[in-house]
Amino acid sequence: MANPDGLSPYFESVRQGKNIISGSGAIRTLSVDESGSTVLFDRAAGIVFTLPTAKVGTYFDFIVTTTITSNAAKVITGAATELLIGTISSNVTTTTTTYQGNGSTHIAVSMNGTTTGAILGTKLRFTCLSATRWLVEGTNQSSGTVATPFATS
């Protein structure tokens, strides 16, 4: 059913009073108990969020509210055996390029504030599908000649 307020699912979770996690500090490990939270990249100097140990059904919504100007906005799995699949659409003005997690070597999404994304308005959802797989889906605001945000470390 469509949201009568026209809000995206990410902002709907905020309206419903779900937990909001701020990106203060350079690193933050998320817990399974925080599943369903909206996680903010609200620190221009970047931050690395580590996902909790895989538990099916766990999910997090990430929103860039401050464009990254140094370091990276990064989400990484808690173990090298937990891999990323799914699709991220990177947008530059009127052009969209789609990148896919390969499910065999990608364990992170790392965005630099320009070509790999993390510009204001980026929104991603990470959902745990199994003990070894996280699904990533969302829209990444980028600039310049875009490149994949999926990473192997």
JOKASUL-V677617 format. One record per run of one state. SS is the DSSP state (~ for helix, > for strand, _ for the rest). FROM is the first residue (numbers start at 1). TO is the last residue. If there is no record, write none. Layout:
<<SS;FROM;TO> <SS;FROM;TO>>
This chain:
<<_;1;8> <~;9;15> <_;16;19> <>;20;21> <_;22;26> <>;27;29> <_;30;31> <~;32;34> <_;35;37> <>;38;41> <_;42;46> <>;47;50> <_;51;58> <>;59;64> <_;65;72> <>;73;76> <_;77;82> <>;83;92> <_;93;94> <>;95;102> <_;103;107> <>;108;111> <_;112;122> <>;123;128> <_;129;132> <>;133;141> <_;142;149> <>;150;151> <_;152;153>>
